Amino acid sequence: MKSMTTNWRSTLILIATGMLFLLLAIAEVMAAPAEAGAADAVAPWASRVRAMDEALARKDVRAARYEWQGAYGAALGSRRWDALVEVGDAWLRIGRVAGDRKAAEPMARRLYLAAFFLARQQGSLDGALVTAEAFARLGDQEVARACLGTAERIAARAPGARAADRVIEVRNRLTLLEGP
């Protein structure tokens, strides 16, 4: 009889613990920004990217990398797709000024991919389209097409035809970039 009571208590404790974790997960999701592209009064990564660009204008790659690190951390913490794309673009600028853009591409690709996953999770048409363009600029047509496919699915759920038209516009522009 005692072992049955112990098993029952253990089961209740496990269920209660599971419910607590579920409630905490729901609270975290509800506290997250509703739309990554929503206007935000403070974009902590943006000031660091500006400082990075100023350092690049002086050809001070070391200072630019320092500022980029701050922007990178702020972008990751923001959980915003647009922040990740901006920081990925910034890393490519550092690579260009440092004379090795190709070496900068893997980090930019990782940031664009993270941005795409966030955009997809948030149902952001803008995010899917912007990341498609970012991958196309890297020459990664396969991932750009995958981003466009996600954009099409998001647009299909949007009211009106404007969303679908935007996907077509970006698809046509990227097709022109592919060449023959």
C-alpha positions as CSV (number, residue, x, y, z in Angstrom):
1,M,0.0,0.0,0.0
2,K,2.8,2.4,0.9
3,S,4.5,1.9,-2.5
4,M,1.3,2.8,-4.3
5,T,1.0,6.0,-2.4
6,T,4.7,6.8,-3.2
7,N,4.1,6.1,-6.9
8,W,1.0,8.3,-6.8
9,R,2.9,11.2,-5.2
10,S,5.8,10.8,-7.6
11,T,3.4,10.9,-10.6
12,L,1.7,14.1,-9.2
13,I,5.1,15.7,-8.7
14,L,6.1,14.9,-12.3
15,I,2.8,16.2,-13.7
16,A,3.1,19.4,-11.6
17,T,6.7,20.0,-12.7
18,G,5.8,19.5,-16.3
19,M,2.9,21.9,-16.0
20,L,5.2,24.5,-14.4
21,F,7.7,24.2,-17.3
22,L,4.9,24.5,-19.8
23,L,3.5,27.6,-18.1
24,L,7.0,29.1,-18.0
25,A,7.5,28.4,-21.8
26,I,4.1,30.0,-22.6
27,A,5.0,33.1,-20.5
28,E,8.4,33.4,-22.4
29,V,6.7,33.2,-25.8
30,M,4.1,35.8,-24.8
31,A,6.8,38.1,-23.5
32,A,8.7,37.9,-26.8
33,P,8.1,40.6,-29.4
34,A,5.0,39.9,-31.5
35,E,6.7,40.9,-34.8
36,A,10.4,41.1,-35.3
37,G,10.0,44.0,-37.8
38,A,8.0,46.1,-35.4
39,A,9.3,49.6,-34.8
40,D,11.4,49.7,-31.7
41,A,12.5,52.9,-30.0
42,V,15.8,51.4,-29.1
43,A,17.9,49.2,-31.3
44,P,21.0,48.5,-29.3
45,W,22.8,46.8,-32.1
46,A,22.3,49.7,-34.5
47,S,24.5,52.1,-32.6
48,R,27.3,49.6,-32.5
49,V,26.9,49.0,-36.3
50,R,27.2,52.7,-36.9
51,A,30.3,52.8,-34.8
52,M,31.6,49.9,-36.7
53,D,31.0,51.6,-40.0
54,E,32.8,54.7,-38.7
55,A,35.8,52.5,-37.8
56,L,35.7,51.0,-41.3
57,A,35.6,54.4,-42.9
58,R,39.0,55.0,-41.1
59,K,40.1,51.6,-42.2
60,D,40.4,50.5,-38.5
61,V,39.4,46.9,-38.9
62,R,40.4,46.0,-35.3
63,A,38.0,48.7,-33.9
64,A,35.3,47.7,-36.4
65,R,35.5,44.1,-35.2
66,Y,35.3,45.2,-31.6
67,E,32.1,47.2,-32.3
68,W,30.7,44.4,-34.4
69,Q,31.1,42.0,-31.4
70,G,28.9,44.3,-29.4
71,A,26.3,44.6,-32.2
72,Y,26.4,40.8,-32.6
73,G,25.6,40.2,-28.9
74,A,22.8,42.8,-28.9
75,A,21.3,41.3,-32.1
76,L,21.3,37.8,-30.7
77,G,19.7,39.0,-27.5
78,S,17.0,40.9,-29.4
79,R,15.6,37.8,-31.0
80,R,14.8,39.9,-34.1
81,W,15.4,38.7,-37.6
82,D,16.2,42.2,-38.9
83,A,18.9,42.7,-36.3
84,L,20.6,39.4,-37.3
85,V,20.4,40.4,-41.0
86,E,21.9,43.8,-40.3
87,V,24.7,42.3,-38.3
88,G,25.4,39.7,-41.0
89,D,25.6,42.5,-43.6
90,A,27.9,44.4,-41.3
91,W,30.2,41.4,-41.0
92,L,30.5,41.2,-44.8
93,R,31.5,44.9,-44.8
94,I,34.3,44.1,-42.4
95,G,35.4,41.3,-44.6
96,R,35.4,43.5,-47.7
97,V,37.5,46.2,-46.0
98,A,39.8,43.6,-44.5
99,G,40.3,42.2,-48.0
100,D,38.8,38.8,-47.4
101,R,35.0,38.9,-48.0
102,K,35.0,35.2,-48.8
103,A,36.2,34.4,-45.2
104,A,33.4,36.6,-43.8
105,E,30.6,34.7,-45.7
106,P,30.2,31.7,-43.4
107,M,29.4,33.9,-40.4
108,A,27.1,36.0,-42.4
109,R,25.4,32.9,-43.7
110,R,24.9,31.6,-40.1
111,L,23.3,34.9,-39.1
112,Y,21.1,35.0,-42.2
113,L,20.0,31.4,-41.4
114,A,19.2,32.3,-37.8
115,A,17.3,35.4,-39.1
116,F,15.3,33.2,-41.5
117,F,14.3,30.7,-38.8
118,L,13.1,33.6,-36.6
119,A,11.2,35.1,-39.4
120,R,9.6,31.8,-40.2
121,Q,8.7,31.2,-36.6
122,Q,7.2,34.7,-36.3
123,G,5.3,34.4,-39.6
124,S,7.1,37.5,-40.9
125,L,6.8,37.9,-44.7
126,D,9.3,40.7,-44.6
127,G,11.8,38.5,-42.8
128,A,11.4,35.7,-45.3
129,L,11.8,38.0,-48.2
130,V,14.8,39.9,-46.8
131,T,16.6,36.7,-45.9
132,A,15.9,35.3,-49.5
133,E,17.6,38.4,-50.9
134,A,20.5,38.1,-48.4
135,F,21.2,34.5,-49.5
136,A,20.9,35.5,-53.1
137,R,23.6,38.1,-52.6
138,L,25.8,35.4,-51.2
139,G,25.2,33.3,-54.3
140,D,23.2,30.7,-52.4
141,Q,20.3,30.3,-54.8
142,E,19.0,27.1,-53.2
143,V,18.5,28.6,-49.7
144,A,17.1,31.8,-51.3
145,R,14.5,29.6,-53.1
146,A,13.7,27.9,-49.8
147,C,13.2,31.3,-48.1
148,L,10.9,32.4,-51.0
149,G,8.9,29.2,-50.6
150,T,8.4,30.1,-46.9
151,A,7.4,33.6,-48.0
152,E,4.8,32.2,-50.4
153,R,3.3,30.1,-47.6
154,I,3.2,33.1,-45.3
155,A,1.7,35.3,-48.0
156,A,-1.0,32.7,-48.7
157,R,-2.3,33.2,-45.2
158,A,-2.2,37.0,-45.5
159,P,-5.4,38.9,-46.4
160,G,-5.4,40.6,-49.8
161,A,-3.2,40.1,-52.8
162,R,-0.4,42.5,-51.9
163,A,1.6,39.9,-50.0
164,A,1.6,37.5,-52.9
165,D,2.6,40.3,-55.2
166,R,5.5,41.2,-53.0
167,V,6.8,37.6,-53.2
168,I,6.5,37.6,-57.0
169,E,8.4,40.9,-57.2
170,V,11.3,39.6,-55.1
171,R,11.3,36.2,-56.9
172,N,11.5,38.1,-60.3
173,R,14.3,40.3,-59.0
174,L,16.3,37.3,-57.7
175,T,15.8,35.5,-61.0
176,L,17.4,38.4,-62.7
177,L,20.3,38.1,-60.4
178,E,20.8,34.4,-61.2
179,G,21.6,35.2,-64.8
180,P,21.4,32.7,-67.7
